[in-house]
Amino acid sequence: LKTLYTAYRANPSDETLAAVKAKYEELFDWENQRDYLIFSDVIKNSDGFGKNWQWTTYDGVKWFVNAYDLDMSYGGHWQGAQITAPLQRQHLSR
């Protein structure tokens, strides 16, 4: 996928974009990823990207993303002594 994307960046055409898209859809369930993004946005899953998420495969080919360790959702903070106001990155003391 990375090689195809690099080729697309070097030569952005409909053909190379179609190749990237086809490989992406072979490797990842896009509906699952869309739903994960919406879910994470709704609950403000602030550390659910790159750290507190899990990837699952049932066939060794197609991958699905899953929520994991939601202690920083709904404005919570991992230390338990702070909350984050909606739509802000600023921590507020309790």
DSSP file with accessible surface (Angstrom, degrees, kcal/mol):
  #  RESIDUE AA STRUCTURE BP1 BP2  ACC     N-H-->O    O-->H-N    N-H-->O    O-->H-N    TCO  KAPPA ALPHA  PHI   PSI    X-CA   Y-CA   Z-CA
    1    1 A L     >        0   0   64      0, 0.0     4,-2.5     0, 0.0     5,-0.2   0.000 360.0 360.0 360.0 -43.3    0.0    0.0    0.0
    2    2 A K  H  >  +     0   0  179      1,-0.2     4,-2.5     2,-0.2     5,-0.2   0.901 360.0  50.1 -62.6 -41.4    2.8    2.4    0.9
    3    3 A T  H  > S+     0   0  119      1,-0.2     4,-2.2     2,-0.2    -1,-0.2   0.920 111.7  48.0 -63.1 -43.6    4.6    1.7   -2.4
    4    4 A L  H  > S+     0   0   60      2,-0.2     4,-2.4     1,-0.2    -2,-0.2   0.901 111.6  49.9 -64.7 -40.9    1.4    2.3   -4.4
    5    5 A Y  H  X S+     0   0  107     -4,-2.5     4,-2.6     2,-0.2    -2,-0.2   0.912 109.5  51.2 -65.5 -39.5    0.7    5.5   -2.5
    6    6 A T  H  X S+     0   0   90     -4,-2.5     4,-2.0     1,-0.2    -1,-0.2   0.915 110.2  49.9 -62.0 -41.1    4.3    6.7   -3.2
    7    7 A A  H  X S+     0   0   47     -4,-2.2     4,-2.0     1,-0.2    -2,-0.2   0.902 110.3  50.4 -63.9 -39.9    3.8    5.9   -6.9
    8    8 A Y  H  < S+     0   0   60     -4,-2.4    -2,-0.2     2,-0.2    -1,-0.2   0.919 109.0  50.8 -63.8 -43.5    0.5    7.9   -6.8
    9    9 A R  H  < S+     0   0  165     -4,-2.6    -1,-0.2     1,-0.2    -2,-0.2   0.868 113.2  46.4 -62.4 -35.6    2.2   10.9   -5.2
   10   10 A A  H  < S+     0   0   87     -4,-2.0    -1,-0.2     1,-0.3    -2,-0.2   0.822 132.7  17.7 -74.6 -30.9    4.9   10.8   -7.9
   11   11 A N  S  < S-     0   0   99     -4,-2.0     2,-1.0    -5,-0.2    -1,-0.3  -0.638  77.4-162.3-141.8  76.7    2.4   10.5  -10.7
   12   12 A P        +     0   0   87      0, 0.0     2,-0.3     0, 0.0    -4,-0.1  -0.487  34.7 140.7 -69.7 101.6   -1.1   11.5   -9.5
   13   13 A S     >  -     0   0   38     -2,-1.0     4,-2.4     1,-0.1     5,-0.2  -0.902  66.2-107.8-134.0 165.7   -3.4   10.0  -12.1
   14   14 A D  H  > S+     0   0  146     -2,-0.3     4,-2.3     1,-0.2     5,-0.2   0.882 119.1  54.0 -60.5 -36.0   -6.8    8.3  -12.0
   15   15 A E  H  > S+     0   0  162      2,-0.2     4,-1.8     1,-0.2    -1,-0.2   0.934 110.8  42.4 -66.9 -46.9   -5.1    5.0  -12.7
   16   16 A T  H  > S+     0   0   26     -5,-0.2     4,-2.1     2,-0.2    -8,-0.2   0.883 114.3  52.3 -70.3 -34.2   -2.6    5.2   -9.8
   17   17 A L  H  X S+     0   0   78     -4,-2.4     4,-2.7     1,-0.2    -2,-0.2   0.914 107.8  51.8 -65.1 -41.0   -5.3    6.4   -7.5
   18   18 A A  H  X S+     0   0   57     -4,-2.3     4,-2.6    -5,-0.2    -1,-0.2   0.880 108.3  51.9 -62.5 -37.0   -7.5    3.5   -8.5
   19   19 A A  H  X S+     0   0   40     -4,-1.8     4,-2.2     2,-0.2    -1,-0.2   0.917 110.7  47.3 -66.2 -42.4   -4.7    1.1   -7.7
   20   20 A V  H  X S+     0   0   19     -4,-2.1     4,-2.7     2,-0.2    -2,-0.2   0.944 113.7  48.2 -62.3 -47.0   -4.2    2.6   -4.2
   21   21 A K  H  X S+     0   0  127     -4,-2.7     4,-2.6     1,-0.2    -2,-0.2   0.917 110.8  50.4 -62.1 -43.2   -7.9    2.5   -3.6
   22   22 A A  H  X S+     0   0   58     -4,-2.6     4,-1.3     1,-0.2    -1,-0.2   0.919 113.2  45.4 -62.9 -43.1   -8.2   -1.2   -4.7
   23   23 A K  H  X S+     0   0   64     -4,-2.2     4,-1.9     2,-0.2    -2,-0.2   0.915 112.0  52.2 -67.8 -40.9   -5.3   -2.3   -2.5
   24   24 A Y  H  X S+     0   0   65     -4,-2.7     4,-2.8     1,-0.2    -2,-0.2   0.936 109.7  48.6 -58.8 -46.9   -6.7   -0.3    0.5
   25   25 A E  H  < S+     0   0   73     -4,-2.6    -1,-0.2     1,-0.2    -2,-0.2   0.771 109.6  53.7 -68.4 -23.3  -10.1   -2.0    0.1
   26   26 A E  H  < S+     0   0   97     -4,-1.3    -1,-0.2    -5,-0.2    -2,-0.2   0.866 118.8  33.8 -73.4 -35.6   -8.4   -5.3   -0.1
   27   27 A L  H  < S+     0   0   40     -4,-1.9    36,-3.1    -3,-0.2     2,-0.4   0.751 120.1  39.5 -93.6 -29.0   -6.5   -4.7    3.2
   28   28 A F  B  < S-a   63   0A  46     -4,-2.8     2,-1.0    34,-0.3    36,-0.2  -0.954  71.3-125.9-129.9 145.7   -9.0   -2.7    5.3
   29   29 A D     >  -     0   0   36     34,-2.1     4,-2.0    -2,-0.4    36,-0.2  -0.781  24.6-167.3 -87.3 103.3  -12.7   -2.6    5.9
   30   30 A W  H  > S+     0   0  117     -2,-1.0     4,-2.7     1,-0.2     5,-0.2   0.838  83.9  56.1 -66.7 -32.0  -13.5    1.0    5.1
   31   31 A E  H  > S+     0   0   94      2,-0.2     4,-2.5     1,-0.2    -1,-0.2   0.918 108.0  49.3 -65.9 -39.3  -17.0    0.8    6.6
   32   32 A N  H  > S+     0   0   36      2,-0.2     4,-2.5     1,-0.2    -2,-0.2   0.925 112.0  48.0 -62.9 -43.7  -15.5   -0.3    9.9
   33   33 A Q  H  X S+     0   0   36     -4,-2.0     4,-2.3     2,-0.2    -2,-0.2   0.914 111.1  50.8 -66.1 -39.6  -13.0    2.5    9.8
   34   34 A R  H  X S+     0   0  103     -4,-2.7     4,-2.3     1,-0.2    -2,-0.2   0.947 112.0  47.0 -60.9 -47.5  -15.7    5.0    9.0
   35   35 A D  H  X S+     0   0   83     -4,-2.5     4,-2.9     1,-0.2     5,-0.2   0.889 110.4  52.9 -63.1 -38.4  -17.8    3.8   11.9
   36   36 A Y  H  X S+     0   0   14     -4,-2.5     4,-2.8     2,-0.2     5,-0.2   0.913 109.1  49.7 -63.3 -41.3  -14.8    3.9   14.2
   37   37 A L  H  X S+     0   0  100     -4,-2.3     4,-2.1     2,-0.2    -2,-0.2   0.928 113.6  45.0 -63.5 -44.0  -14.1    7.6   13.2
   38   38 A I  H  X S+     0   0   96     -4,-2.3     4,-2.7     2,-0.2    -2,-0.2   0.950 114.6  48.4 -65.1 -48.4  -17.7    8.5   13.9
   39   39 A F  H  X S+     0   0   85     -4,-2.9     4,-2.3     1,-0.2    -2,-0.2   0.938 113.1  47.8 -55.5 -48.5  -17.8    6.6   17.2
   40   40 A S  H  X>S+     0   0    3     -4,-2.8     5,-2.9    -5,-0.2     4,-0.5   0.867 111.8  50.0 -65.4 -35.3  -14.6    8.2   18.3
   41   41 A D  H ><5S+     0   0  136     -4,-2.1     3,-0.7    -5,-0.2    -1,-0.2   0.930 110.2  49.9 -68.0 -43.4  -15.7   11.7   17.4
   42   42 A V  H 3<5S+     0   0  112     -4,-2.7    -2,-0.2     1,-0.2    -1,-0.2   0.910 119.3  36.0 -63.8 -41.9  -19.0   11.3   19.2
   43   43 A I  H 3<5S-     0   0    5     -4,-2.3    31,-4.0    -5,-0.2    32,-0.3   0.424 109.7-120.2 -93.4   5.4  -17.4   10.1   22.5
   44   44 A K  T <<5 -     0   0   55     -3,-0.7     2,-2.1    -4,-0.5    31,-0.5   0.965  35.0-171.7  52.8  58.4  -14.4   12.3   22.1
   45   45 A N    > < +     0   0    3     -5,-2.9     3,-1.7     1,-0.2    -1,-0.2  -0.498   8.8 176.4 -79.1  76.5  -12.0    9.4   22.0
   46   46 A S  T 3  S+     0   0   64     -2,-2.1    -1,-0.2    26,-1.0     3,-0.2   0.734  74.1  33.1 -67.9 -25.7   -9.0   11.7   22.2
   47   47 A D  T 3 >S+     0   0   20     -3,-0.1     5,-1.9     1,-0.1     4,-0.3   0.094  87.2 104.6-115.2  27.9   -6.2    9.0   22.4
   48   48 A G  T < 5 +     0   0    0     -3,-1.7     2,-0.5     3,-0.2    -1,-0.1   0.177  64.8  78.0 -91.3  18.6   -8.0    6.4   20.3
   49   49 A F  T   5S-     0   0   97     -3,-0.2    -1,-0.1     4,-0.1     3,-0.1  -0.957 110.4  -9.4-131.7 113.7   -5.8    7.0   17.2
   50   50 A G  T   5S+     0   0   61     -2,-0.5    -2,-0.1     1,-0.2    -3,-0.0   0.257 138.4  35.0  90.3 -15.5   -2.3    5.6   17.1
   51   51 A K  T   5S+     0   0  139     -4,-0.3     2,-1.1     3,-0.0    -1,-0.2   0.545 113.4  39.6-132.1 -63.2   -2.1    4.4   20.7
   52   52 A N  S   <S+     0   0   11     -5,-1.9    16,-0.9    -3,-0.1     2,-0.3  -0.509  92.5  89.7-102.8  67.4   -5.4    3.1   22.2
   53   53 A W  E     -B   67   0A  75     -2,-1.1     2,-0.4    14,-0.2    14,-0.2  -0.957  60.0-140.8-146.6 159.5   -6.9    1.2   19.4
   54   54 A Q  E     -B   66   0A  93     12,-2.5    12,-2.9    -2,-0.3     2,-0.4  -0.972   6.0-145.2-126.0 146.0   -6.6   -2.4   18.4
   55   55 A W  E     -B   65   0A  87     -2,-0.4     2,-0.4    10,-0.2    10,-0.2  -0.925  18.7-170.9-111.6 133.2   -6.5   -4.0   14.9
   56   56 A T  E     -B   64   0A  39      8,-3.0     8,-2.9    -2,-0.4     2,-0.4  -0.951   9.4-174.9-126.1 141.9   -8.1   -7.3   14.2
   57   57 A T  E     -B   63   0A  39     -2,-0.4     6,-0.2     6,-0.2    -2,-0.0  -0.995  11.6-172.7-132.9 142.2   -8.0   -9.7   11.3
   58   58 A Y  S    S+     0   0  182      4,-0.6    -1,-0.1    -2,-0.4     5,-0.1   0.568  92.2  27.0-104.6 -15.6  -10.0  -12.8   10.9
   59   59 A D  S    S-     0   0  107      3,-0.5     4,-0.1     0, 0.0    -1,-0.0   0.318 105.5-110.2-128.1   3.2   -8.3  -14.1    7.7
   60   60 A G  S    S+     0   0   55      2,-0.3     3,-0.1     1,-0.1    -3,-0.0   0.519 106.7  64.7  78.7   4.9   -4.8  -12.5    7.9
   61   61 A V  S    S+     0   0   65      1,-0.3     2,-0.4   -35,-0.0    -1,-0.1   0.707  88.6  52.5-122.2 -59.6   -5.7  -10.2    5.0
   62   62 A K  S    S-     0   0   65    -34,-0.1    -4,-0.6   -33,-0.0    -3,-0.5  -0.726  70.9-151.9 -93.5 133.6   -8.4   -7.7    5.8
   63   63 A W  E     -aB  28  57A  94    -36,-3.1   -34,-2.1    -2,-0.4     2,-0.3  -0.809   8.8-165.2-111.4 145.2   -8.0   -5.6    9.0
   64   64 A F  E     - B   0  56A  44     -8,-2.9    -8,-3.0    -2,-0.3     2,-0.3  -0.954  16.8-132.6-125.4 144.4  -10.6   -4.0   11.3
   65   65 A V  E     - B   0  55A   4     -2,-0.3     2,-0.3   -36,-0.2   -10,-0.2  -0.757  23.1-169.6 -99.7 142.6  -10.1   -1.3   13.9
   66   66 A N  E     - B   0  54A  48    -12,-2.9   -12,-2.5    -2,-0.3     2,-0.1  -0.979  26.1-107.3-132.5 146.5  -11.5   -1.7   17.4
   67   67 A A  E     + B   0  53A  41     -2,-0.3     2,-0.3   -14,-0.2   -14,-0.2  -0.392  41.2 174.9 -69.3 145.1  -11.9    0.6   20.4
   68   68 A Y        +     0   0  114    -16,-0.9     3,-0.0     1,-0.2    -2,-0.0  -0.975  52.9   4.9-153.5 138.6   -9.5    0.0   23.3
   69   69 A D        -     0   0   67     -2,-0.3     3,-0.5     1,-0.2    -1,-0.2   0.970  60.3-174.2  52.7  75.2   -8.8    1.7   26.6
   70   70 A L    >   +     0   0   64      1,-0.2     3,-1.8    -3,-0.1     6,-0.2   0.039  42.2 123.5 -91.2  30.0  -11.4    4.5   26.5
   71   71 A D  T 3  S+     0   0   64      1,-0.3    -1,-0.2   -24,-0.1     9,-0.1   0.741  74.8  51.3 -66.3 -20.0  -10.2    6.2   29.7
   72   72 A M  T 3  S+     0   0   24     -3,-0.5   -26,-1.0     5,-0.1     3,-0.4   0.124  89.7 106.0-104.1  24.6   -9.8    9.5   27.8
   73   73 A S  S X  S+     0   0   14     -3,-1.8     3,-2.3     1,-0.2   -29,-0.2  -0.527  71.2  28.2 -96.4 167.0  -13.3    9.5   26.2
   74   74 A Y  T 3  S-     0   0  176    -31,-4.0    -1,-0.2     1,-0.3   -30,-0.2   0.806 138.2 -58.0  53.9  30.5  -16.2   11.8   27.2
   75   75 A G  T 3  S+     0   0    7    -31,-0.5     9,-2.8    -3,-0.4    -1,-0.3   0.475 100.5 142.6  85.3  -0.1  -13.6   14.4   28.4
   76   76 A G  B <   -C   83   0B  15     -3,-2.3     2,-0.4     7,-0.2    -1,-0.2  -0.217  40.8-141.1 -70.7 164.4  -11.9   12.1   30.9
   77   77 A H    >   -     0   0   18      5,-0.6     3,-1.9     1,-0.1     5,-0.2  -0.971  20.1-120.4-127.5 146.5   -8.2   12.1   31.5
   78   78 A W  T 3  S+     0   0  155     -2,-0.4    -1,-0.1     1,-0.3    -6,-0.1   0.769 113.3  55.1 -61.3 -24.0   -6.0    9.1   32.1
   79   79 A Q  T 3  S-     0   0  113      1,-0.1    -1,-0.3     3,-0.0    -3,-0.0   0.670 101.9-134.7 -81.6 -16.3   -4.9   10.5   35.5
   80   80 A G  S <  S+     0   0   40     -3,-1.9    -2,-0.1     2,-0.2    -1,-0.1   0.458  85.1  89.9  80.5  -0.5   -8.6   10.7   36.6
   81   81 A A  S    S+     0   0   60     12,-0.0    13,-1.2    -5,-0.0     2,-0.3   0.371  81.5  52.2-109.8   3.1   -8.1   14.2   38.1
   82   82 A Q  E     - D   0  93B  50     11,-0.2    -5,-0.6    -5,-0.2     2,-0.3  -0.948  58.6-158.0-135.9 157.2   -8.9   16.3   35.0
   83   83 A I  E     -CD  76  92B  69      9,-2.0     9,-3.4    -2,-0.3     2,-0.5  -0.950  16.5-134.4-129.6 153.8  -11.6   16.7   32.4
   84   84 A T  E     - D   0  91B  14     -9,-2.8     7,-0.2    -2,-0.3     3,-0.1  -0.941  24.0-124.7-108.7 126.5  -11.4   18.1   29.0
   85   85 A A    >   -     0   0   17      5,-1.0     3,-1.6    -2,-0.5   -10,-0.1  -0.364  41.3 -87.9 -65.6 147.1  -14.2   20.5   28.0
   86   86 A P  T 3  S+     0   0  104      0, 0.0    -1,-0.1     0, 0.0     3,-0.1  -0.272 111.6  10.6 -56.4 140.5  -16.0   19.6   24.7
   87   87 A L  T 3  S+     0   0  175      1,-0.2     2,-0.3    -3,-0.1    -2,-0.1   0.660 113.9  96.0  65.3  18.1  -14.4   20.9   21.6
   88   88 A Q    <   -     0   0   88     -3,-1.6    -1,-0.2     2,-0.1    -4,-0.0  -0.953  62.1-153.0-132.9 157.5  -11.3   22.0   23.5
   89   89 A R        +     0   0  232     -2,-0.3     2,-0.2    -3,-0.1    -1,-0.1   0.484  66.7 109.6-101.0  -8.2   -7.9   20.6   24.2
   90   90 A Q        -     0   0  121     -5,-0.1    -5,-1.0     1,-0.1     2,-0.4  -0.472  65.9-134.0 -72.9 134.6   -7.5   22.4   27.4
   91   91 A H  E     -D   84   0B  78     -2,-0.2     2,-0.4    -7,-0.2    -7,-0.2  -0.718  15.8-153.9 -88.9 138.4   -7.7   20.4   30.6
   92   92 A L  E     -D   83   0B  63     -9,-3.4    -9,-2.0    -2,-0.4     2,-0.2  -0.914  16.2-122.4-111.2 138.3   -9.8   21.7   33.4
   93   93 A S  E      D   82   0B 109     -2,-0.4   -11,-0.2   -11,-0.2   -12,-0.0  -0.515 360.0 360.0 -76.4 147.8   -9.2   20.8   37.1
   94   94 A R              0   0  194    -13,-1.2    -1,-0.1    -2,-0.2   -13,-0.0  -0.502 360.0 360.0 -82.9 360.0  -12.0   19.1   39.0
